């Protein structure tokens, strides 16, 4: 890999948008974290046989879709009680929930590759979990991209703390529900 694609990727990541209001940025980041944590719980909670058979892919996709629908529903209803127009509320909620959908893409691909035998089950499951923890750790940088008023050091600190709390949330879910 040459330095140019890396530099381009970093420039894109660090480019600040100025068209996203603070409440919209917060909603998108909340969806980003929520989606990643729930997909992480699905990935970590999948049995080795589910990972090998491809059932874990279905678990990830099901988690993403059900979380997306629930998030849009909850935010749309909340906005309606706040007096917003129904169509506007639904459109905004759909846009702000897109990060939930993105949370399952890489884990689904990795778990799919595992089901096809291209990656061993422990590696596929572990890589999926690491990707999701990495995404949560990058939460502050995601917010910083949407809102330029966050110092980079604070963005990384918040992200790392968020990843640690996400790991605790997954442990709690698995310990109490499985």
C-alpha positions in Angstrom: 0.0 0.0 0.0 1.4 3.4 -0.9 1.3 6.5 1.3 -1.2 8.3 -1.0 -4.3 6.0 -0.2 -3.4 6.2 3.5 -3.1 9.9 3.4 -6.4 10.2 1.5 -8.2 8.0 4.0 -6.8 10.0 6.9 -7.8 13.3 5.2 -11.3 12.0 4.7 -11.5 10.8 8.3 -10.3 14.1 9.7 -12.4 16.3 7.4 -15.0 18.1 9.5 -18.5 18.5 8.2 -20.3 21.8 8.9 -23.8 20.7 7.8 -24.7 18.5 10.8 -26.5 20.1 13.8 -25.3 19.1 17.2 -28.5 17.1 18.0 -28.2 15.2 14.7 -24.5 14.5 15.4 -25.4 13.1 18.8 -28.2 11.0 17.4 -25.9 9.5 14.7 -23.2 8.8 17.2 -25.7 7.2 19.6 -26.9 4.9 16.7 -23.2 4.2 15.9 -22.5 3.1 19.4 -25.7 1.2 20.0 -25.4 -0.7 16.7 -21.8 -1.7 17.4 -22.4 -2.8 20.9 -25.4 -5.0 20.0 -23.6 -6.5 17.1 -20.6 -7.1 19.3 -22.9 -9.0 21.7 -24.3 -11.1 18.9 -20.8 -11.9 17.6 -19.3 -12.8 20.9 -22.4 -14.7 21.9 -22.5 -16.9 18.8 -21.5 -20.5 19.4 -18.6 -22.0 17.5 -21.1 -24.1 15.5 -23.1 -21.0 14.6 -19.9 -19.3 13.4 -18.9 -22.4 11.3 -22.4 -23.0 9.8 -23.1 -19.4 8.9 -25.9 -18.9 11.4 -23.8 -16.2 13.0 -24.1 -14.1 9.8 -27.9 -14.4 10.2 -27.6 -13.4 13.9 -25.6 -10.3 12.9 -27.9 -9.3 10.1 -31.0 -9.9 12.3 -29.4 -7.8 15.1 -28.6 -5.0 12.7 -32.1 -4.9 11.0 -34.1 -5.3 14.3 -32.0 -2.6 16.0 -32.4 -0.3 13.0 -36.2 -0.6 13.0 -36.4 -0.2 16.7 -34.2 2.8 16.7 -36.1 4.5 13.9 -39.4 3.7 15.6 -38.3 5.1 18.9 -36.9 8.3 17.5 -39.8 8.9 15.2 -42.3 8.5 18.0 -40.2 10.7 20.3 -40.1 13.4 17.6 -43.9 13.1 17.0 -44.5 13.8 20.7 -42.2 16.8 20.3 -44.5 18.2 17.6 -42.5 17.3 14.5 -44.2 16.4 11.2 -44.4 12.6 10.8 -42.6 12.4 7.5 -39.9 14.7 8.6 -39.4 12.8 11.8 -39.2 9.5 10.0 -36.8 10.8 7.4 -34.5 12.3 10.0 -34.7 9.1 12.1 -33.9 6.9 9.1 -30.8 9.1 8.2 -29.6 9.2 11.8 -29.9 5.4 12.1 -27.7 4.5 9.1 -24.7 4.0 11.4 -26.5 1.0 12.9 -26.6 -0.6 9.4 -22.9 0.0 8.9 -22.0 -1.7 12.2 -22.8 -5.2 10.8 -21.2 -5.0 7.4 -17.6 -6.0 8.3 -18.6 -8.6 10.9 -21.1 -10.2 8.5 -18.4 -10.4 5.7 -15.8 -11.9 8.1 -18.3 -14.4 9.5 -19.5 -15.2 6.0 -15.8 -15.9 5.0 -15.6 -18.1 8.1 -18.7 -20.1 7.1 -17.1 -20.6 3.6 -14.0 -21.9 5.3 -11.7 -19.1 4.2 -11.0 -18.1 7.8 -11.0 -20.4 10.9 -13.9 -19.9 13.2 -11.9 -18.6 16.1 -10.2 -16.1 13.9 -13.3 -15.0 12.1 -15.2 -14.5 15.4 -12.2 -12.7 17.1 -11.6 -10.4 14.1 -15.3 -9.5 14.0 -15.2 -8.6 17.7 -12.0 -6.6 17.4 -13.4 -4.7 14.5 -16.5 -3.8 16.5 -14.4 -2.8 19.6 -12.2 -0.7 17.3 -15.3 1.0 15.9 -16.5 1.8 19.4 -13.0 3.1 20.3 -13.3 5.4 17.2 -16.6 6.9 18.4 -15.0 10.2 19.5 -13.3 10.6 16.1 -16.6 9.9 14.4 -18.3 12.6 16.5 -15.3 14.9 15.8 -15.8 14.4 12.1 -19.5 15.5 12.5 -18.7 18.4 14.9 -15.4 20.1 14.7 -15.5 21.4 18.2 -14.0 18.3 19.9 -10.3 18.2 20.6 -8.7 15.0 19.1 -7.2 13.9 22.4 -10.7 14.1 24.1 -12.2 12.3 21.1 -9.8 9.3 21.5 -10.2 9.3 25.3 -14.0 9.1 25.1 -13.7 6.4 22.4 -11.4 4.2 24.5 -13.6 4.6 27.6 -16.6 3.8 25.4 -14.9 0.6 24.1 -14.2 -0.5 27.7 -17.8 0.1 28.8 -19.0 -1.7 25.6 -17.0 -4.7 26.6 -18.5 -4.6 30.1 -22.0 -4.3 28.6 -21.4 -7.4 26.4 -20.0 -9.4 29.3 -23.1 -8.4 31.4 -25.5 -9.4 28.5 -23.8 -12.7 28.0 -23.5 -13.5 31.7 -27.2 -12.6 32.4 -28.9 -13.9 29.3 -27.0 -16.9 28.1 
